[in-house]
Amino acid sequence: MLNRLLFVGKLIVALNVLSLFSAESAAPSLNFSGTSFAPGSTVEANVPLNAQEKSLAAQGGNTVPPNAVATLATPANFDPRKSWPVLVPCSTSDFKRQNRDDLADFYRRVGLADGWVLLAGDGPQHARSDTVAWREAMTLAAIDALHRSFSGSDKWPVACAGFSGGGKGVGYVAPMVAKSGCRVSGIYVTGANEDHLSDGYTRIRPGADFLTTPIYVAAGRDDRIATVEQQYNVAGSIKRTGFQRVRIGTFHGGHEVNDAQTSIALRWFRELTK
């Protein structure tokens, strides 16, 4: 009798383990453009370019690549059935930097801690001519991949961020993202000594509603590349163009991305989308 009870007990344990294993195996895995990933990770996927994106990529004499490369970083509690704010970085073209480099180096830690999904689009190789149009093409391809991968993500709010030369480039990327149909919830500009957003708004014409987009300018007090005075001038120029919600914050530091300022900007953008 004792042996029989032990056998039954072992059988029950074995069945429970098998049931748990089967349940885990049957659980749907997250998939980004054909690449499986776990929440809390950063994943890359090759994504297609549509006709408009190919046309943009070709500007400046570039050879259109067979695909773009999208980089996605998600919080540990990421559930695509919920709505998530998305942060899209635009890097400088100096030093051969890619958008995914700025995602990893400047925004990922703060963004994930504040509950953001981060998304960057790049070419599979460096462009011969790293134009704004190239950055627009790769960014739009990454956003398209996000929308195809997660139902309802086309309604998620998207903020754009740029540091230094990326702070100038984002002045064109953000209006293009808005014109593509995304709800742009904010633009974060830091270390930029010229206003390119006003020109981007005029050239790309995303619509008058774009003027209500929150703009946060962060300026390092010891920045010698983009001085505080220059960055205040950038904010003033943006206001004169008609943007209605412009804030500027300063920090002790030089030509760098300041985590505290980034967090302030991201939290402000989220508050305004509630």
Secondary structure in CASP SS format (residue, H / E / C, confidence):
PFRMAT SS
TARGET T0000
AUTHOR 0000-0000-0000
METHOD secondary structure of the structure
MODEL  1
M C 1.00
L H 1.00
N H 1.00
R H 1.00
L H 1.00
L H 1.00
F H 1.00
V H 1.00
G H 1.00
K H 1.00
L H 1.00
I H 1.00
V H 1.00
A H 1.00
L H 1.00
N H 1.00
V H 1.00
L H 1.00
S H 1.00
L H 1.00
F H 1.00
S H 1.00
A H 1.00
E H 1.00
S H 1.00
A H 1.00
A C 1.00
P C 1.00
S C 1.00
L E 1.00
N E 1.00
F E 1.00
S C 1.00
G C 1.00
T E 1.00
S E 1.00
F E 1.00
A C 1.00
P C 1.00
G C 1.00
S C 1.00
T E 1.00
V E 1.00
E E 1.00
A E 1.00
N E 1.00
V E 1.00
P C 1.00
L C 1.00
N C 1.00
A H 1.00
Q H 1.00
E H 1.00
K H 1.00
S H 1.00
L H 1.00
A H 1.00
A H 1.00
Q C 1.00
G C 1.00
G C 1.00
N C 1.00
T C 1.00
V C 1.00
P C 1.00
P C 1.00
N C 1.00
A E 1.00
V E 1.00
A E 1.00
T E 1.00
L E 1.00
A E 1.00
T C 1.00
P C 1.00
A C 1.00
N C 1.00
F C 1.00
D C 1.00
P C 1.00
R C 1.00
K C 1.00
S C 1.00
W C 1.00
P C 1.00
V E 1.00
L E 1.00
V E 1.00
P E 1.00
C E 1.00
S C 1.00
T C 1.00
S C 1.00
D H 1.00
F H 1.00
K H 1.00
R C 1.00
Q C 1.00
N H 1.00
R H 1.00
D H 1.00
D H 1.00
L H 1.00
A H 1.00
D H 1.00
F H 1.00
Y H 1.00
R H 1.00
R H 1.00
V H 1.00
G H 1.00
L H 1.00
A H 1.00
D C 1.00
G C 1.00
W C 1.00
V E 1.00
L E 1.00
L E 1.00
A E 1.00
G E 1.00
D E 1.00
G C 1.00
P C 1.00
Q C 1.00
H C 1.00
A C 1.00
R C 1.00
S C 1.00
D C 1.00
T C 1.00
V H 1.00
A H 1.00
W H 1.00
R H 1.00
E H 1.00
A H 1.00
M H 1.00
T H 1.00
L H 1.00
A H 1.00
A H 1.00
I H 1.00
D H 1.00
A H 1.00
L H 1.00
H H 1.00
R H 1.00
S H 1.00
F C 1.00
S C 1.00
G C 1.00
S H 1.00
D H 1.00
K H 1.00
W C 1.00
P C 1.00
V E 1.00
A E 1.00
C E 1.00
A E 1.00
G E 1.00
F E 1.00
S C 1.00
G H 1.00
G H 1.00
G H 1.00
K H 1.00
G H 1.00
V H 1.00
G H 1.00
Y H 1.00
V H 1.00
A H 1.00
P H 1.00
M H 1.00
V H 1.00
A H 1.00
K H 1.00
S C 1.00
G C 1.00
C C 1.00
R C 1.00
V E 1.00
S E 1.00
G E 1.00
I E 1.00
Y E 1.00
V E 1.00
T E 1.00
G C 1.00
A C 1.00
N C 1.00
E C 1.00
D C 1.00
H C 1.00
L H 1.00
S H 1.00
D H 1.00
G H 1.00
Y H 1.00
T H 1.00
R H 1.00
I H 1.00
R C 1.00
P C 1.00
G C 1.00
A H 1.00
D H 1.00
F H 1.00
L H 1.00
T H 1.00
T C 1.00
P C 1.00
I E 1.00
Y E 1.00
V E 1.00
A E 1.00
A E 1.00
G E 1.00
R C 1.00
D C 1.00
D C 1.00
R C 1.00
I C 1.00
A C 1.00
T C 1.00
V H 1.00
E H 1.00
Q H 1.00
Q H 1.00
Y H 1.00
N H 1.00
V H 1.00
A H 1.00
G H 1.00
S H 1.00
I H 1.00
K H 1.00
R H 1.00
T H 1.00
G C 1.00
F C 1.00
Q C 1.00
R C 1.00
V E 1.00
R E 1.00
I E 1.00
G E 1.00
T E 1.00
F E 1.00
H C 1.00
G C 1.00
G C 1.00
H C 1.00
E C 1.00
V C 1.00
N C 1.00
D H 1.00
A H 1.00
Q H 1.00
T H 1.00
S H 1.00
I H 1.00
A H 1.00
L H 1.00
R H 1.00
W H 1.00
F H 1.00
R H 1.00
E H 1.00
L H 1.00
T H 1.00
K C 1.00
END
